[in-house]
Amino acid sequence: MSRVDRNVSAAEPISAQEARQLFAGWKDLPALVLAVSGGPDSVALLWLAARWRRSLKKGPDLLAVTVDHGLRAAAAHEAREVKRLASALGIAHRTLTWRGTKPKTGVPQAAREARYELLARAARSASAVAIATAHTQDDQAETILMRLTRGSGLTGLAGMAAQSERHGVALLRPLLDVPKARLVATLNRAKIAYANDPTNHDPAYTRSRLRAMMPVLASEGADAHTFARLAMRLSRADAALERMTDGAERYLRLRGGGGEGFDAALFATLTEEIQVRLLRRALAAHVSVHAPELGQIEALLRGMAEAEREGRRFKRSLGGMTVGVEKGRLVVRAAPPRRTR
């Protein structure tokens, strides 16, 4: 990931040179979707990307996409304002609407999933191979804090990745190392207006409550930069453990005598963290919706160890899968369909 200069002021606008560094990896893409809600972060992404694209003789076709979740009356107006700005910048724009019945609980997560699905659909229709979002260093800090309160493991605490994948489309976060204040300063200098979503400060939502805590944490040294640095270090450790898990998986395949699953005795000699990761991989390979939570996998391993100590047969169900030890092998397979009367 391209990083901005840490010696500049946290409220200094992003320069054209910095934008070139941030977007350097985009130059050879055929087309790119910019996720633009109308808030300061995404509007700054739109403005910076448009200016960057104009500086190139050849580069990707840019498409700004705004998702109206239908949750606020002002959202339609904000989408029109984004369209107006995109048009002035010479960028194509589309507004997509989240239709259907909205859930009564878990609205933020459901809205996020719907947004990424709609963005991916727009990307495919525009022959774009990637979606760029405007997640900032502040968003990264809030994400880590939220995951910390939920007891996430190392992978979760590594925060958002600069590049990942959603619905078969690359998801890029070029501003993940940029403080939000710098994006606001960028828009203020360019005299570009933006919307402020009131739900960002609504205490009904967990992220909003944690966001309100950030100034207090910052006063103790735990500012957004500190959280971002923590994420980078944990991401590095997580990547190292994934490499070790790759090696352990090869070891089990080579030494396990072939056949389905893993040799249970060899699996038991591995460290618990590697066991967790191997089991998570085996389950994720068969579960198409939501991968099992870390706590569920840890409970499976505890149950397996207890069964081994007590000489009992082990078999558990999880997420439509069964995990069991059969003839000395740890096997993960689809659970049989339930019988109907």
KEKE-3310 file (N, C-alpha, C; in steps of 0.2 Angstrom, whole numbers, plus 5000, padded with zeros to 4 digits):
npx = (5004:5003:5010:5006:5016:5021:5026:5019:5007:4992:4981:4983:4980:4978:4991:4993:5004:5005:4992:4995:5004:4996:4986:4994:4994:4983:4984:4985:4973:4957:4945:4936:4927:4921:4916:4905:4897:4893:4898:4912:4924:4922:4918:4930:4938:4933:4935:4949:4953:4947:4955:4967:4966:4964:4976:4983:4988:4983:4972:4962:4944:4933:4920:4908:4899:4884:4876:4859:4852:4839:4836:4836:4828:4835:4845:4842:4843:4857:4863:4860:4867:4880:4880:4879:4892:4901:4898:4902:4915:4918:4916:4908:4892:4882:4867:4862:4849:4845:4833:4818:4813:4818:4829:4825:4834:4852:4855:4866:4876:4868:4865:4878:4882:4873:4877:4890:4887:4878:4888:4897:4890:4887:4901:4904:4895:4900:4912:4922:4936:4938:4934:4934:4935:4933:4938:4947:4961:4955:4944:4949:4955:4943:4937:4946:4945:4931:4932:4940:4932:4924:4931:4939:4950:4968:4968:4956:4959:4969:4963:4956:4960:4971:4969:4957:4944:4927:4912:4918:4925:4939:4943:4948:4957:4963:4965:4968:4978:4977:4973:4957:4955:4963:4957:4946:4951:4957:4945:4940:4949:4948:4935:4924:4908:4900:4891:4884:4882:4869:4868:4881:4884:4875:4870:4864:4870:4884:4897:4896:4896:4908:4916:4914:4922:4935:4942:4945:4953:4964:4969:4976:4986:4982:4979:4972:4982:4991:4982:4982:4995:4996:4987:4995:5006:5000:4994:5005:5010:5000:5000:5012:5009:4999:5007:5014:5003:5000:5012:5010:4998:5003:5012:5003:4996:5006:5012:5001:4996:4987:4970:4953:4952:4962:4976:4972:4980:4992:4987:4985:4997:5001:5002:4990:4985:4988:4980:4967:4967:4969:4957:4947:4950:4946:4932:4928:4930:4919:4908:4897:4891:4892:4907:4912:4912:4927:4926:4917:4925:4936:4928:4925:4938:4941:4931:4935:4947:4943:4935:4945:4953:4944:4941:4930:4919:4920:4910:4903:4891:4891:4887:4880:4889:4898:4909:4921:4929:4935:4939:4952:4955:4953:4939:4930:4914:4899:4884:4872:4855:4841:4829:4812:4796)
npy = (4994:5011:5024:5039:5054:5054:5065:5076:5088:5083:5089:5094:5097:5084:5082:5084:5076:5066:5060:5054:5044:5037:5032:5025:5011:5009:5013:5004:4998:4993:4998:5006:5006:5019:5021:5031:5040:5053:5058:5067:5059:5050:5059:5066:5056:5054:5067:5068:5057:5060:5071:5065:5056:5065:5069:5060:5053:5041:5029:5021:5019:5029:5026:5033:5027:5028:5022:5021:5018:5019:5022:5034:5050:5060:5054:5053:5065:5068:5059:5064:5076:5071:5065:5077:5083:5073:5074:5087:5085:5077:5063:5048:5043:5033:5029:5018:5008:5001:4989:4981:4973:4979:4974:4972:4972:4973:4982:4990:4981:4973:4983:4986:4974:4974:4985:4982:4971:4977:4987:4978:4972:4983:4986:4974:4976:4987:4982:4983:4979:4982:4989:5005:5011:5024:5022:5027:5031:5034:5026:5014:5013:5013:5002:4992:4994:4991:4977:4973:4974:4964:4953:4948:4938:4937:4939:4947:4958:4963:4972:4981:4977:4983:4979:4968:4956:4956:4948:4943:4953:4964:4974:4989:5000:5014:5025:5021:5024:5037:5051:5056:5070:5076:5073:5081:5093:5094:5095:5107:5116:5115:5120:5112:5105:5094:5080:5077:5063:5060:5048:5044:5049:5044:5037:5025:5016:5005:5008:5022:5025:5020:5028:5041:5039:5040:5053:5053:5042:5045:5055:5048:5043:5033:5035:5037:5034:5026:5015:5011:5008:4997:4988:4986:4979:4968:4963:4959:4949:4940:4936:4929:4918:4913:4908:4898:4890:4886:4878:4868:4862:4856:4847:4839:4833:4826:4818:4811:4800:4800:4800:4806:4821:4825:4816:4812:4810:4816:4829:4833:4835:4848:4866:4875:4887:4885:4873:4879:4888:4879:4871:4881:4884:4872:4872:4884:4881:4874:4881:4893:4905:4912:4911:4901:4907:4912:4908:4897:4888:4886:4880:4868:4862:4861:4851:4841:4837:4834:4823:4814:4812:4805:4794:4794:4794:4807:4819:4833:4846:4860:4875:4869:4859:4844:4839:4828:4813:4800:4784:4787:4799:4816:4823:4834:4837:4840:4841:4829:4829:4835:4824:4824:4823)
npz = (5000:4996:5005:5014:5018:5034:5041:5038:5042:5051:5047:5034:5017:5004:4992:4974:4971:4981:4979:4967:4971:4980:4971:4962:4958:4950:4937:4926:4926:4917:4920:4934:4949:4959:4975:4981:4994:4997:5008:5017:5016:5005:4995:4994:4989:4976:4971:4971:4964:4951:4948:4947:4937:4926:4924:4917:4901:4897:4906:4918:4915:4925:4936:4946:4960:4969:4983:4988:5002:5006:5019:5025:5022:5017:5009:4995:4990:4993:4985:4972:4973:4973:4960:4953:4956:4951:4937:4934:4936:4926:4927:4925:4933:4944:4953:4964:4972:4987:4988:4994:5009:5025:5038:5055:5065:5067:5057:5051:5047:5038:5029:5025:5018:5008:5001:4996:4988:4978:4973:4968:4958:4950:4946:4938:4928:4922:4917:4926:4936:4949:4965:4973:4989:5002:5014:5029:5039:5052:5051:5051:5064:5072:5068:5072:5086:5088:5085:5094:5106:5104:5105:5095:5085:5080:5066:5064:5072:5065:5056:5043:5026:5014:5002:4996:4993:4987:4983:4971:4965:4966:4980:4984:4996:4996:5004:5017:5025:5028:5037:5042:5044:5035:5022:5024:5025:5012:5004:5009:5005:4991:4990:4990:4993:5005:5012:5028:5037:5048:5056:5058:5070:5079:5094:5095:5087:5088:5082:5081:5095:5099:5091:5097:5108:5104:5105:5119:5120:5112:5119:5128:5121:5112:5098:5081:5072:5080:5082:5068:5066:5075:5068:5056:5061:5067:5056:5049:5057:5056:5043:5043:5051:5043:5033:5040:5042:5029:5027:5037:5032:5020:5026:5033:5023:5016:5025:5030:5024:5014:5008:5014:5023:5038:5046:5062:5073:5069:5067:5080:5085:5082:5085:5094:5088:5075:5072:5074:5063:5052:5053:5052:5038:5032:5035:5029:5016:5013:5017:5011:5014:5028:5037:5050:5067:5077:5090:5089:5082:5091:5101:5095:5094:5108:5112:5104:5109:5122:5120:5115:5126:5134:5127:5119:5104:5092:5086:5078:5073:5063:5055:5044:5042:5046:5058:5062:5070:5061:5060:5064:5057:5055:5049:5038:5032:5022:5031:5032:5024:5034:5041:5035:5041)
capx = (5000:5006:5009:5007:5021:5019:5028:5015:5001:4986:4975:4985:4977:4982:4994:4993:5009:5003:4987:4998:5007:4990:4983:4999:4992:4977:4985:4984:4966:4953:4939:4936:4921:4922:4910:4904:4891:4892:4901:4918:4929:4921:4919:4937:4941:4930:4939:4956:4953:4946:4961:4973:4964:4965:4983:4986:4985:4979:4971:4955:4938:4930:4912:4906:4892:4881:4870:4854:4849:4832:4835:4836:4825:4840:4850:4841:4846:4864:4865:4859:4873:4886:4880:4881:4899:4904:4897:4906:4922:4919:4916:4901:4889:4876:4864:4859:4845:4844:4826:4816:4811:4824:4829:4823:4840:4858:4854:4872:4879:4864:4866:4885:4882:4869:4881:4895:4884:4876:4894:4900:4885:4889:4907:4903:4891:4904:4918:4927:4939:4939:4930:4938:4931:4936:4940:4952:4965:4951:4939:4953:4955:4936:4936:4950:4942:4925:4933:4943:4927:4920:4935:4942:4957:4973:4966:4951:4963:4974:4960:4954:4966:4972:4966:4954:4939:4920:4908:4922:4928:4944:4941:4953:4956:4969:4966:4967:4983:4976:4968:4950:4955:4967:4952:4941:4955:4957:4939:4939:4954:4945:4929:4919:4903:4899:4886:4886:4876:4868:4869:4888:4884:4869:4873:4860:4875:4890:4902:4895:4898:4915:4919:4914:4927:4941:4946:4948:4959:4969:4973:4981:4991:4979:4975:4971:4989:4993:4979:4984:5002:4995:4985:5000:5010:4996:4993:5012:5010:4994:5003:5017:5005:4996:5012:5015:4998:5002:5017:5007:4993:5007:5014:4998:4994:5012:5013:4994:4994:4981:4963:4949:4953:4969:4977:4970:4986:4997:4984:4985:5004:5002:5000:4982:4983:4988:4974:4962:4967:4967:4950:4944:4950:4942:4925:4927:4930:4912:4902:4897:4888:4896:4912:4911:4916:4933:4924:4915:4930:4939:4924:4926:4944:4940:4927:4939:4952:4940:4933:4951:4955:4939:4940:4924:4919:4919:4906:4899:4888:4892:4885:4878:4894:4899:4916:4921:4935:4932:4945:4959:4955:4948:4935:4925:4910:4892:4879:4866:4849:4837:4823:4806:4791)
capy = (5000:5017:5028:5046:5056:5054:5071:5082:5090:5079:5092:5097:5094:5079:5085:5080:5071:5061:5057:5050:5039:5033:5028:5022:5004:5009:5015:4999:4995:4995:5002:5006:5009:5023:5021:5038:5041:5060:5061:5070:5054:5048:5065:5068:5051:5056:5073:5066:5052:5064:5075:5061:5053:5070:5071:5054:5052:5034:5027:5018:5023:5029:5026:5034:5024:5030:5017:5024:5012:5020:5022:5041:5054:5065:5051:5054:5072:5067:5055:5069:5080:5067:5065:5084:5084:5069:5077:5093:5082:5072:5056:5045:5041:5029:5028:5011:5008:4995:4988:4976:4974:4980:4970:4976:4972:4972:4986:4992:4975:4971:4988:4986:4969:4976:4990:4979:4967:4982:4989:4973:4971:4989:4985:4969:4979:4992:4979:4986:4974:4984:4995:5009:5014:5029:5020:5031:5029:5034:5020:5008:5013:5012:4995:4988:4995:4987:4970:4971:4974:4958:4947:4945:4935:4940:4941:4952:4964:4966:4977:4981:4976:4988:4976:4962:4954:4955:4946:4941:4959:4967:4979:4993:5005:5018:5030:5018:5027:5044:5054:5059:5077:5078:5073:5087:5099:5094:5098:5114:5120:5115:5123:5107:5104:5087:5079:5074:5058:5060:5041:5043:5051:5041:5032:5019:5011:5003:5011:5029:5026:5020:5034:5046:5038:5041:5058:5051:5037:5049:5059:5044:5040:5028:5039:5033:5032:5021:5009:5009:5005:4991:4984:4984:4974:4962:4960:4955:4942:4936:4934:4924:4912:4909:4904:4892:4885:4883:4872:4863:4858:4852:4842:4834:4830:4822:4812:4808:4793:4801:4799:4812:4824:4824:4811:4815:4810:4821:4836:4834:4838:4855:4871:4876:4892:4882:4869:4883:4890:4873:4869:4887:4884:4866:4874:4889:4878:4871:4886:4898:4911:4915:4907:4900:4912:4909:4905:4891:4883:4884:4875:4862:4859:4858:4845:4835:4835:4830:4816:4810:4810:4801:4789:4794:4796:4814:4822:4839:4850:4868:4879:4864:4854:4840:4839:4822:4809:4794:4779:4790:4804:4822:4824:4839:4836:4843:4837:4825:4833:4833:4820:4827:4818)
capz = (5000:4996:5011:5014:5022:5041:5044:5036:5047:5051:5043:5028:5011:5000:4986:4968:4971:4985:4975:4962:4975:4982:4966:4957:4956:4946:4931:4921:4926:4912:4923:4941:4952:4965:4980:4984:4997:4998:5014:5015:5014:4998:4990:4993:4985:4970:4968:4970:4958:4945:4946:4945:4930:4921:4923:4913:4894:4897:4912:4919:4915:4932:4937:4953:4961:4976:4985:4992:5006:5008:5026:5026:5017:5014:5005:4988:4988:4993:4978:4967:4973:4970:4953:4950:4956:4946:4931:4934:4936:4920:4929:4925:4939:4944:4959:4965:4978:4991:4988:4998:5017:5029:5044:5061:5069:5063:5050:5048:5044:5032:5024:5022:5014:5002:4997:4993:4983:4973:4970:4964:4952:4945:4943:4933:4922:4919:4915:4930:4940:4956:4968:4978:4994:5005:5021:5031:5045:5057:5050:5053:5071:5074:5066:5077:5093:5088:5085:5101:5111:5102:5106:5089:5085:5077:5060:5065:5075:5059:5053:5036:5022:5009:4996:4997:4987:4988:4977:4965:4963:4970:4984:4986:5001:4995:5009:5023:5030:5028:5042:5039:5044:5028:5017:5025:5023:5004:5001:5011:5001:4984:4991:4988:4998:5006:5016:5035:5039:5056:5059:5060:5077:5082:5099:5094:5084:5091:5079:5083:5102:5099:5088:5102:5113:5101:5108:5125:5119:5109:5124:5132:5116:5108:5093:5075:5070:5084:5080:5062:5067:5078:5063:5052:5065:5068:5049:5047:5061:5054:5037:5045:5054:5037:5029:5044:5041:5023:5028:5041:5028:5016:5030:5035:5016:5014:5030:5032:5021:5009:5010:5016:5029:5041:5051:5068:5078:5067:5068:5087:5087:5080:5090:5094:5083:5068:5072:5073:5056:5047:5054:5049:5031:5030:5035:5025:5009:5011:5019:5006:5017:5033:5040:5057:5071:5080:5096:5088:5080:5097:5105:5092:5096:5115:5112:5101:5114:5128:5117:5114:5133:5137:5123:5116:5097:5092:5079:5079:5067:5063:5049:5039:5041:5051:5060:5066:5069:5059:5059:5065:5053:5056:5042:5038:5026:5022:5035:5028:5025:5039:5039:5036:5043)
cpx = (5004:5005:5010:5013:5019:5021:5024:5010:4995:4981:4978:4982:4981:4984:4993:4998:5008:4997:4990:5001:5001:4987:4987:4997:4986:4978:4983:4977:4962:4948:4939:4930:4923:4916:4910:4897:4889:4895:4908:4923:4928:4921:4926:4940:4939:4934:4946:4957:4952:4952:4967:4972:4965:4972:4987:4983:4981:4978:4964:4949:4935:4923:4911:4899:4890:4875:4866:4851:4842:4831:4834:4833:4830:4845:4849:4844:4854:4867:4865:4865:4879:4886:4881:4888:4903:4903:4901:4914:4923:4919:4908:4898:4883:4873:4860:4855:4844:4836:4824:4815:4818:4824:4828:4829:4846:4858:4861:4875:4875:4865:4873:4885:4879:4873:4886:4892:4881:4882:4897:4896:4887:4896:4907:4900:4895:4911:4924:4930:4940:4935:4934:4934:4936:4938:4947:4956:4960:4946:4943:4954:4949:4935:4940:4947:4936:4927:4936:4938:4923:4924:4938:4949:4962:4971:4961:4955:4968:4970:4958:4960:4965:4969:4963:4949:4932:4916:4912:4925:4933:4941:4947:4952:4962:4970:4966:4973:4983:4971:4962:4951:4959:4962:4948:4945:4956:4951:4938:4943:4951:4938:4923:4915:4903:4894:4888:4880:4875:4869:4876:4889:4879:4871:4869:4865:4881:4896:4902:4898:4905:4919:4919:4919:4934:4945:4949:4954:4965:4973:4977:4986:4988:4975:4975:4977:4991:4989:4981:4991:5001:4992:4990:5004:5006:4995:5000:5012:5005:4997:5008:5014:5001:5001:5014:5010:4998:5006:5014:5002:4997:5009:5009:4996:5000:5012:5006:4992:4988:4975:4960:4952:4961:4969:4976:4976:4991:4994:4985:4992:5005:5000:4993:4981:4983:4982:4968:4961:4966:4960:4945:4944:4946:4935:4924:4926:4923:4906:4902:4894:4893:4901:4911:4915:4922:4931:4921:4920:4934:4935:4925:4932:4944:4936:4931:4944:4949:4938:4939:4953:4951:4938:4934:4924:4917:4915:4902:4896:4890:4891:4884:4883:4895:4907:4917:4928:4933:4939:4952:4960:4950:4945:4930:4921:4903:4888:4874:4860:4845:4831:4817:4801:4785)
cpy = (5006:5021:5035:5048:5057:5061:5077:5082:5085:5082:5096:5093:5089:5082:5081:5074:5065:5057:5052:5043:5034:5029:5025:5015:5004:5010:5011:4996:4997:5000:5001:5010:5013:5023:5027:5039:5048:5063:5064:5065:5052:5053:5067:5063:5053:5062:5072:5062:5055:5068:5071:5058:5059:5071:5065:5055:5046:5032:5023:5022:5023:5030:5027:5031:5026:5025:5021:5018:5013:5020:5030:5045:5058:5061:5052:5060:5072:5064:5060:5074:5077:5067:5072:5085:5080:5071:5083:5091:5078:5065:5053:5043:5037:5029:5022:5011:5001:4994:4982:4977:4974:4977:4975:4977:4971:4976:4988:4987:4973:4977:4988:4980:4970:4981:4987:4974:4972:4985:4984:4972:4977:4988:4980:4972:4984:4989:4981:4980:4975:4989:4998:5012:5019:5028:5024:5028:5029:5028:5014:5007:5011:5004:4990:4988:4991:4980:4968:4970:4967:4952:4944:4942:4939:4943:4947:4958:4967:4971:4976:4980:4981:4986:4969:4960:4954:4953:4945:4947:4962:4973:4983:4999:5010:5023:5027:5021:5034:5046:5057:5067:5080:5078:5079:5093:5100:5097:5105:5118:5121:5118:5118:5105:5096:5086:5076:5069:5058:5053:5040:5045:5048:5036:5026:5013:5011:5007:5019:5030:5025:5026:5040:5045:5039:5047:5057:5046:5040:5053:5055:5040:5035:5032:5034:5030:5026:5014:5007:5006:4998:4986:4982:4979:4967:4958:4956:4949:4937:4932:4928:4918:4909:4905:4898:4887:4882:4877:4866:4859:4854:4846:4836:4830:4824:4816:4809:4802:4794:4800:4806:4814:4824:4818:4815:4816:4816:4828:4838:4837:4845:4860:4873:4882:4889:4877:4873:4886:4885:4871:4875:4886:4878:4868:4879:4887:4876:4876:4892:4905:4914:4910:4906:4905:4908:4905:4898:4886:4881:4879:4868:4858:4857:4852:4839:4833:4832:4823:4811:4808:4805:4795:4788:4796:4803:4816:4828:4842:4857:4870:4874:4859:4850:4839:4833:4818:4802:4789:4783:4796:4810:4824:4830:4838:4839:4838:4834:4830:4831:4829:4824:4822:4819)
cpz = (5000:5002:5011:5019:5029:5044:5042:5041:5046:5047:5037:5022:5007:4994:4980:4968:4975:4982:4970:4965:4977:4977:4960:4954:4952:4939:4925:4921:4920:4914:4931:4944:4958:4969:4983:4987:4997:5004:5012:5013:5007:4993:4989:4988:4977:4967:4967:4964:4951:4943:4944:4938:4925:4919:4919:4906:4894:4904:4912:4918:4922:4932:4945:4954:4968:4977:4990:4996:5008:5015:5029:5021:5013:5009:4997:4986:4988:4987:4972:4967:4971:4963:4949:4950:4951:4939:4929:4933:4930:4921:4928:4932:4939:4951:4959:4972:4981:4992:4993:5006:5020:5035:5050:5066:5064:5056:5047:5045:5038:5027:5021:5017:5007:4998:4993:4987:4977:4969:4965:4957:4947:4942:4937:4927:4918:4916:4920:4935:4947:4958:4973:4983:4998:5012:5023:5037:5052:5057:5053:5061:5074:5073:5071:5084:5093:5088:5091:5106:5110:5103:5100:5090:5082:5070:5060:5067:5070:5055:5046:5031:5016:5002:4998:4992:4990:4982:4971:4962:4968:4974:4987:4991:5000:5000:5016:5028:5030:5033:5039:5039:5037:5023:5018:5023:5015:5001:5003:5006:4993:4984:4988:4994:4999:5011:5023:5037:5046:5059:5061:5068:5081:5088:5099:5091:5087:5089:5081:5091:5103:5096:5093:5108:5111:5104:5114:5125:5116:5114:5128:5127:5111:5102:5086:5072:5074:5083:5073:5062:5070:5072:5058:5055:5065:5061:5047:5051:5058:5047:5038:5047:5048:5033:5033:5043:5034:5023:5032:5037:5023:5020:5031:5028:5015:5019:5032:5029:5016:5012:5012:5023:5031:5045:5058:5073:5076:5068:5076:5089:5085:5085:5089:5089:5076:5067:5070:5065:5051:5047:5051:5041:5029:5030:5030:5017:5007:5013:5014:5009:5022:5037:5047:5061:5075:5086:5095:5086:5087:5101:5102:5094:5103:5115:5109:5106:5120:5126:5117:5121:5136:5133:5120:5108:5097:5085:5081:5073:5068:5056:5043:5037:5047:5052:5064:5065:5067:5057:5059:5061:5055:5049:5043:5031:5027:5026:5031:5029:5030:5037:5040:5037:5037)
residu = (MET:SER:ARG:VAL:ASP:ARG:ASN:VAL:SER:ALA:ALA:GLU:PRO:ILE:SER:ALA:GLN:GLU:ALA:ARG:GLN:LEU:PHE:ALA:GLY:TRP:LYS:ASP:LEU:PRO:ALA:LEU:VAL:LEU:ALA:VAL:SER:GLY:GLY:PRO:ASP:SER:VAL:ALA:LEU:LEU:TRP:LEU:ALA:ALA:ARG:TRP:ARG:ARG:SER:LEU:LYS:LYS:GLY:PRO:ASP:LEU:LEU:ALA:VAL:THR:VAL:ASP:HIS:GLY:LEU:ARG:ALA:ALA:ALA:ALA:HIS:GLU:ALA:ARG:GLU:VAL:LYS:ARG:LEU:ALA:SER:ALA:LEU:GLY:ILE:ALA:HIS:ARG:THR:LEU:THR:TRP:ARG:GLY:THR:LYS:PRO:LYS:THR:GLY:VAL:PRO:GLN:ALA:ALA:ARG:GLU:ALA:ARG:TYR:GLU:LEU:LEU:ALA:ARG:ALA:ALA:ARG:SER:ALA:SER:ALA:VAL:ALA:ILE:ALA:THR:ALA:HIS:THR:GLN:ASP:ASP:GLN:ALA:GLU:THR:ILE:LEU:MET:ARG:LEU:THR:ARG:GLY:SER:GLY:LEU:THR:GLY:LEU:ALA:GLY:MET:ALA:ALA:GLN:SER:GLU:ARG:HIS:GLY:VAL:ALA:LEU:LEU:ARG:PRO:LEU:LEU:ASP:VAL:PRO:LYS:ALA:ARG:LEU:VAL:ALA:THR:LEU:ASN:ARG:ALA:LYS:ILE:ALA:TYR:ALA:ASN:ASP:PRO:THR:ASN:HIS:ASP:PRO:ALA:TYR:THR:ARG:SER:ARG:LEU:ARG:ALA:MET:MET:PRO:VAL:LEU:ALA:SER:GLU:GLY:ALA:ASP:ALA:HIS:THR:PHE:ALA:ARG:LEU:ALA:MET:ARG:LEU:SER:ARG:ALA:ASP:ALA:ALA:LEU:GLU:ARG:MET:THR:ASP:GLY:ALA:GLU:ARG:TYR:LEU:ARG:LEU:ARG:GLY:GLY:GLY:GLY:GLU:GLY:PHE:ASP:ALA:ALA:LEU:PHE:ALA:THR:LEU:THR:GLU:GLU:ILE:GLN:VAL:ARG:LEU:LEU:ARG:ARG:ALA:LEU:ALA:ALA:HIS:VAL:SER:VAL:HIS:ALA:PRO:GLU:LEU:GLY:GLN:ILE:GLU:ALA:LEU:LEU:ARG:GLY:MET:ALA:GLU:ALA:GLU:ARG:GLU:GLY:ARG:ARG:PHE:LYS:ARG:SER:LEU:GLY:GLY:MET:THR:VAL:GLY:VAL:GLU:LYS:GLY:ARG:LEU:VAL:VAL:ARG:ALA:ALA:PRO:PRO:ARG:ARG:THR:ARG)
# end
